[in-house]
Every structure is written in C-alpha cells, then in structure tokens.
Amino acid sequence: MIDLLDTRNLNPLIDRMRAQKILVLGDVMLDEFIYGKVSRISPEAPVPVVQVTHETIYPGGAANVARNLAEFGVSVVVSGLIGDGYNGAKLVDLLRDSGISTDGLFSVPGYSTIVKTRIIARQQQVVRVDRENALRLPESFLRDSLPRLERIFREIDAVIIEDYGKGFITQPLVDAVIDLAQAHNRIVAVDPNPNNPLNWSGATVVKPNRQEAFLAAGLPYSEADPDLHRAGELLLERWQTPYLLITLGESGMVLFHPPLAPYHTPTRAREVYDVSGAGDTVIALFTAALAAGLSGAQAAEVANHAAGVVVGKLGTATLTPEELVASFSQR
C-alpha cells in the first residue's frame, strides 16, 4: 500500500481524485444556520431567548455531499427534487455558485424544497426546525427522468446515492441507476437510510453508521468488535457488494472487503465542534478516492482524515485539499 502519510505520495493521489466527475443523487435540501447569544429565559415559557447575531445558508442533504466534492475540486452533477418557489431557486443559486451542475435536478408540482433550520447559541444547537412535506412521486416520474440520467451517466466516473428517507430514493429508481452504472461501468456508492430498507445488490460500496448497520443486519446493537464483524458479514451477504464501510463515530470506521480482513482506521479528529454532515464528507471523499483508483483501505484513510477535519468546524463544513494534506502531516 502507498504510504498515505507521505505528502509526496498524497498530492498526486489528490490530483487524481480531483480529475473525477461524480453524480450525487438523492434528497437535496437547504441547511439554514441561525447563530445568536443567550442571556435570559423567556417570560412566556421556560426556553432560552436567542438574540440573533448572524445567519448562513448552505446546500444540505445530498446537496451537501455535492458541495463537499466541489469544494475539494471534483466535478459534480447533483440530481434530486426541488420545489418551484423561493427555496428551490435559492438552492439552485447556491449550487451553481459552488460550481455544481444542476442538470439532474427535477421539479414536481406541489412539492416544497426541504429546509432544515438550526438555531445555535454558544456553539450549541438549541433547536432544529424542519420544513418538509410528504413526497409521493407520480408513476411517470422514473420513465420521464431516465433519459436525462442516462445522458449524465455517459460523462461521469461514479454515482453516490444519498438517501435521507424523504421519498425520492425508491427501489425502482435504485434499480434503474444501478443498471445504468453497470452498463457504463461506473462506481456506485450508497449512503442508506434505515427507515427505507432497499436492495443494494449491484452497488460498489454501502456506508451505514454503526447503529444503521446493526439495524439493517437485524441484530441487537453492540459495541463489541465481534458483533460488529458479524453484522458486516451479514450485510455483505445480503447486499452482495464488494465493499462495506461502517462509520463508528469517535472510533473511526471499518472497511469490509472480502477476502481481506476488516480494515479499521481510528478517528483522526483532534477537536469536535459539530458532527453535522460528517457522514456526507466520508461518502464523498471515499467515492472520489475509489474512482481515482485508490485501494479500499487507502480510500478509507482519506475519508477518515477528511471527516476529522470537518468535525472541527461549525455547521455542515467542507474541506480543501490543503487541509487534507495538513491532516496527514499532523498524524
């Protein structure tokens, strides 16, 4: 294995990652952050009064995965559903400002773009407000959307399916996307949602977290390594994927890639301020690394270092190639 701790080797690998073009398909949304100060409790109810100091808004959900890739220098196309109102237009503007192609976005009548608003005071999240409506796609949607997706597949190197359980990712859509990927010999990476159990057979890698992995495997949750390995074996057998990457929070992540032994890489985080979007960074950088020809273990190391950088920032943060190199240098 190439020594990824040697930046003389790391820089050419990053250049290969940045040369990829990736489709991110999934539940797109807006992430709104309202920052303020708390100095008193409301006289109306036992809740803090937040005096707003500033606000920020970013692409969220699957769009945050796309943003992670774009900020790193990877060419990205995003595909998902938006509404035809202000929030949908704002999301399109933010994506285009980040250099992300919106050729894969679809608008459905009556649908409202998902918005998640987080109110933060003293670096702590006080409350989160979600604005979303239930989604039921018309039967004609898949048939009508496939020609556009097929055109996109001719130009990409990999696709990331990002499922937040909002109704866009369905089994027929997944089957169609995996068929397109196999026809064009493209990598398929999946970030699954436990509330939307689907068949991922034909994908290249699936990335659940520890809790999601045990739930999907039908096993009681456990912190023990033998139980985790058993869950990994069951999921590999069920999903029939070459790779399974399970993120472990403060314990890093473990990669399953038979017949090799499970590869565990401990966390690289030095300080943790906000874990929002860390999983998005992992799937983004792991996929880019795998598409660039890195081994599974190398890709896991890259993704793990990337996650260690972003959890040290507030909000759904991203990282630059320079920050990734610095992370390896500090090990």
C-alpha positions as CSV (number, residue, x, y, z in Angstrom):
1,M,0.0,0.0,0.0
2,I,1.2,3.5,-0.8
3,D,2.2,5.4,2.4
4,L,-0.6,8.0,2.6
5,L,1.2,9.8,5.4
6,D,3.9,10.9,2.9
7,T,2.6,14.0,1.3
8,R,4.9,13.4,-1.7
9,N,2.6,10.5,-2.5
10,L,-0.6,12.1,-1.3
11,N,-0.6,15.1,-3.6
12,P,-0.6,13.1,-6.9
13,L,-3.4,11.0,-5.4
14,I,-5.4,14.1,-4.7
15,D,-4.9,15.3,-8.2
16,R,-6.4,12.0,-9.5
17,M,-9.4,12.4,-7.2
18,R,-10.0,16.0,-8.4
19,A,-9.9,14.7,-12.0
20,Q,-13.1,12.6,-11.4
21,K,-16.7,13.6,-12.3
22,I,-19.3,12.3,-9.9
23,L,-23.1,12.3,-9.9
24,V,-24.8,12.8,-6.5
25,L,-28.4,11.6,-6.5
26,G,-30.7,11.9,-3.5
27,D,-32.7,14.0,-1.2
28,V,-31.5,17.6,-1.6
29,M,-32.4,20.4,0.8
30,L,-31.3,23.7,2.3
31,D,-29.4,23.8,5.6
32,E,-30.0,27.1,7.4
33,F,-28.0,28.1,10.5
34,I,-29.1,31.0,12.8
35,Y,-26.4,32.0,15.3
36,G,-27.1,34.0,18.4
37,K,-26.4,34.8,22.1
38,V,-28.5,33.6,25.1
39,S,-28.6,35.9,28.1
40,R,-32.0,35.2,29.6
41,I,-35.0,32.8,29.7
42,S,-38.3,33.8,28.1
43,P,-41.0,35.1,30.4
44,E,-43.5,33.3,28.2
45,A,-42.1,29.8,28.6
46,P,-39.1,28.1,30.1
47,V,-37.0,28.4,27.0
48,P,-33.9,30.5,26.2
49,V,-34.2,33.7,24.2
50,V,-31.7,33.7,21.4
51,Q,-30.6,37.1,20.2
52,V,-29.6,36.6,16.6
53,T,-26.1,37.7,15.5
54,H,-25.8,36.3,12.0
55,E,-27.3,33.7,9.7
56,T,-25.9,31.3,7.0
57,I,-27.5,29.0,4.5
58,Y,-25.9,26.1,2.6
59,P,-26.9,23.2,0.3
60,G,-27.9,20.4,2.6
61,G,-28.7,16.6,2.4
62,A,-27.5,15.1,-0.8
63,A,-26.6,18.7,-2.0
64,N,-24.1,18.9,0.9
65,V,-22.4,15.7,-0.5
66,A,-22.1,17.5,-3.8
67,R,-20.7,20.6,-2.1
68,N,-18.1,18.5,-0.3
69,L,-16.9,17.2,-3.6
70,A,-17.0,20.6,-5.4
71,E,-15.1,22.4,-2.6
72,F,-12.4,19.7,-2.9
73,G,-12.2,20.4,-6.6
74,V,-14.1,17.4,-8.0
75,S,-16.6,18.0,-10.9
76,V,-20.1,17.3,-9.7
77,V,-23.6,16.9,-11.0
78,V,-26.5,16.8,-8.5
79,S,-29.8,15.1,-9.0
80,G,-32.9,15.4,-6.8
81,L,-36.2,17.1,-6.3
82,I,-36.8,20.8,-5.7
83,G,-39.9,22.9,-5.4
84,D,-40.7,25.8,-7.7
85,G,-40.6,28.5,-5.0
86,Y,-38.0,30.7,-3.4
87,N,-36.2,27.9,-1.5
88,G,-35.8,25.8,-4.7
89,A,-34.4,28.8,-6.6
90,K,-32.1,29.6,-3.6
91,L,-30.7,26.1,-3.6
92,V,-30.1,26.2,-7.4
93,D,-28.3,29.5,-7.0
94,L,-26.1,28.1,-4.1
95,L,-25.2,25.0,-6.1
96,R,-24.3,27.0,-9.2
97,D,-22.2,29.4,-7.1
98,S,-20.3,26.4,-5.9
99,G,-19.6,25.2,-9.5
100,I,-22.0,22.3,-9.2
101,S,-24.1,21.3,-12.3
102,T,-27.8,21.3,-11.6
103,D,-28.6,19.4,-14.8
104,G,-30.0,16.5,-12.7
105,L,-32.5,18.5,-10.6
106,F,-36.2,17.8,-11.1
107,S,-39.2,19.9,-10.1
108,V,-42.6,18.2,-9.2
109,P,-45.8,20.3,-9.0
110,G,-46.9,20.8,-5.4
111,Y,-43.5,19.9,-3.9
112,S,-41.7,22.2,-1.5
113,T,-37.9,22.2,-1.1
114,I,-36.9,20.7,2.2
115,V,-35.4,23.3,4.6
116,K,-33.7,22.4,8.0
117,T,-33.1,25.4,10.3
118,R,-30.7,25.0,13.2
119,I,-30.6,27.7,15.9
120,I,-27.2,27.8,17.6
121,A,-26.0,29.6,20.7
122,R,-22.6,29.3,22.5
123,Q,-21.6,26.7,19.9
124,Q,-24.6,24.5,21.0
125,Q,-27.6,23.7,18.9
126,V,-30.7,25.0,20.8
127,V,-33.4,23.6,18.4
128,R,-33.8,22.4,14.8
129,V,-36.9,23.3,12.7
130,D,-37.7,21.1,9.7
131,R,-39.9,22.2,6.9
132,E,-40.8,19.4,4.6
133,N,-43.9,17.7,3.1
134,A,-44.5,14.0,2.4
135,L,-43.5,13.0,-1.1
136,R,-45.2,10.5,-3.4
137,L,-43.7,10.6,-6.9
138,P,-46.1,10.0,-9.8
139,E,-45.6,6.7,-11.6
140,S,-44.5,8.6,-14.7
141,F,-41.5,10.2,-12.9
142,L,-39.0,7.5,-13.4
143,R,-39.8,7.0,-17.1
144,D,-39.6,10.7,-17.7
145,S,-36.4,11.2,-15.8
146,L,-34.3,8.2,-17.1
147,P,-33.3,9.8,-20.5
148,R,-31.7,12.7,-18.7
149,L,-29.9,10.4,-16.2
150,E,-28.6,8.3,-19.0
151,R,-27.1,11.3,-20.7
152,I,-25.4,12.2,-17.4
153,F,-24.0,8.7,-16.9
154,R,-22.1,9.0,-20.2
155,E,-20.0,11.8,-18.6
156,I,-19.4,10.6,-15.0
157,D,-17.0,8.2,-13.3
158,A,-19.1,7.4,-10.2
159,V,-22.5,8.0,-8.7
160,I,-23.4,8.5,-5.0
161,I,-26.9,7.6,-3.9
162,E,-27.7,9.6,-0.8
163,D,-30.9,8.5,0.9
164,Y,-32.3,10.8,3.7
165,G,-35.6,8.9,3.7
166,K,-37.6,11.7,2.2
167,G,-39.2,9.7,-0.6
168,F,-37.0,10.4,-3.6
169,I,-34.9,7.2,-3.4
170,T,-37.1,4.2,-4.3
171,Q,-36.3,0.7,-5.3
172,P,-37.3,1.2,-9.0
173,L,-35.1,4.3,-9.1
174,V,-32.2,2.5,-7.4
175,D,-32.5,-0.5,-9.8
176,A,-32.5,1.8,-12.8
177,V,-29.5,3.7,-11.6
178,I,-27.5,0.6,-10.8
179,D,-28.4,-0.8,-14.3
180,L,-27.1,2.4,-15.8
181,A,-24.0,2.2,-13.8
182,Q,-23.3,-1.4,-14.8
183,A,-23.9,-0.6,-18.4
184,H,-21.4,2.3,-18.3
185,N,-19.0,0.5,-15.8
186,R,-19.4,3.2,-13.1
187,I,-18.8,3.0,-9.4
188,V,-22.0,3.2,-7.2
189,A,-21.6,4.3,-3.6
190,V,-24.6,4.3,-1.3
191,D,-25.4,6.2,2.0
192,P,-28.5,4.2,3.1
193,N,-31.4,5.2,5.4
194,P,-32.5,2.6,7.9
195,N,-36.1,3.7,7.5
196,N,-36.1,2.9,3.8
197,P,-34.7,-0.6,3.6
198,L,-33.8,-1.3,0.0
199,N,-31.9,-3.9,-2.0
200,W,-28.4,-2.5,-2.9
201,S,-27.2,-5.5,-4.9
202,G,-25.0,-4.3,-7.7
203,A,-23.6,-1.3,-5.8
204,T,-19.9,-1.0,-5.2
205,V,-20.0,0.2,-1.6
206,V,-22.7,0.8,1.1
207,K,-21.8,3.1,4.0
208,P,-24.1,2.8,7.1
209,N,-23.1,4.0,10.5
210,R,-22.8,1.5,13.4
211,Q,-26.4,1.8,14.5
212,E,-27.7,1.6,11.0
213,A,-25.5,-1.5,10.3
214,F,-26.9,-3.4,13.3
215,L,-30.5,-2.4,12.4
216,A,-30.1,-3.4,8.8
217,A,-28.5,-6.7,9.8
218,G,-31.4,-7.5,12.2
219,L,-29.0,-7.7,15.2
220,P,-29.2,-6.0,18.6
221,Y,-26.9,-3.0,18.9
222,S,-23.5,-3.8,20.3
223,E,-20.2,-2.0,20.9
224,A,-18.2,-5.3,20.7
225,D,-16.0,-5.8,17.7
226,P,-17.0,-9.5,17.1
227,D,-20.7,-8.4,16.9
228,L,-19.8,-5.6,14.5
229,H,-17.9,-8.0,12.3
230,R,-20.9,-10.4,12.3
231,A,-23.2,-7.5,11.2
232,G,-20.7,-6.7,8.5
233,E,-20.7,-10.3,7.2
234,L,-24.5,-10.4,7.2
235,L,-24.8,-7.2,5.2
236,L,-22.2,-8.2,2.7
237,E,-24.1,-11.4,2.2
238,R,-27.4,-9.6,1.9
239,W,-26.3,-6.7,-0.4
240,Q,-23.7,-8.6,-2.4
241,T,-21.4,-5.5,-2.6
242,P,-17.6,-5.6,-2.9
243,Y,-17.2,-3.1,-0.1
244,L,-19.0,-2.2,3.1
245,L,-17.8,0.9,5.0
246,I,-19.2,1.3,8.6
247,T,-18.6,4.6,10.3
248,L,-18.1,4.4,14.0
249,G,-18.3,8.0,15.3
250,E,-15.4,8.7,17.7
251,S,-13.9,5.2,16.9
252,G,-13.3,6.0,13.2
253,M,-14.5,3.5,10.7
254,V,-14.1,-0.1,9.5
255,L,-14.0,-1.3,5.9
256,F,-15.1,-4.8,4.9
257,H,-13.6,-6.0,1.6
258,P,-13.5,-9.9,1.4
259,P,-11.4,-11.9,1.3
260,L,-9.2,-9.3,3.1
261,A,-9.6,-8.9,6.8
262,P,-11.7,-6.0,8.0
263,Y,-9.7,-2.8,8.0
264,H,-10.2,-0.4,11.0
265,T,-8.9,3.1,10.9
266,P,-9.3,5.1,14.2
267,T,-10.7,8.6,14.3
268,R,-8.3,11.4,13.1
269,A,-10.3,14.2,14.7
270,R,-8.4,16.5,17.1
271,E,-11.3,18.6,18.2
272,V,-15.0,18.0,17.7
273,Y,-17.3,21.1,17.4
274,D,-20.0,19.8,15.1
275,V,-20.7,16.4,13.6
276,S,-23.3,17.8,11.1
277,G,-22.5,16.5,7.7
278,A,-19.5,14.4,8.7
279,G,-21.1,11.3,7.0
280,D,-21.5,13.4,3.8
281,T,-17.8,14.1,3.8
282,V,-17.0,10.4,4.3
283,I,-19.1,9.1,1.4
284,A,-17.9,12.0,-0.9
285,L,-14.2,11.6,-0.3
286,F,-14.3,7.7,-0.2
287,T,-16.1,7.6,-3.5
288,A,-13.7,10.1,-5.2
289,A,-10.7,8.2,-3.9
290,L,-12.1,4.8,-5.1
291,A,-13.0,6.3,-8.5
292,A,-9.4,7.6,-8.8
293,G,-8.0,4.1,-8.4
294,L,-7.1,4.1,-4.7
295,S,-7.5,0.8,-2.8
296,G,-10.4,0.5,-0.4
297,A,-8.1,0.9,2.6
298,Q,-6.5,4.0,1.1
299,A,-9.9,5.5,0.3
300,A,-11.0,4.8,3.9
301,E,-7.9,6.6,5.2
302,V,-8.6,9.6,3.0
303,A,-12.3,9.7,4.1
304,N,-11.4,9.3,7.7
305,H,-8.9,12.1,7.7
306,A,-11.4,14.3,5.8
307,A,-14.1,13.6,8.4
308,G,-11.6,14.5,11.2
309,V,-11.2,17.9,9.6
310,V,-14.8,18.8,9.1
311,V,-16.0,17.9,12.6
312,G,-13.6,20.5,13.9
313,K,-15.7,23.2,12.2
314,L,-19.2,24.5,13.0
315,G,-22.0,23.8,10.6
316,T,-22.1,21.4,7.6
317,A,-18.5,22.1,6.7
318,T,-16.3,21.0,3.8
319,L,-12.5,20.7,3.4
320,T,-9.9,21.7,0.9
321,P,-7.0,19.5,-0.5
322,E,-4.6,21.6,1.6
323,E,-6.5,20.8,4.8
324,L,-6.4,17.1,3.9
325,V,-2.7,17.2,3.4
326,A,-2.2,19.0,6.6
327,S,-4.3,16.4,8.5
328,F,-2.0,13.6,7.2
329,S,1.1,15.7,8.1
330,Q,-0.1,16.1,11.7
331,R,-0.6,12.5,12.4
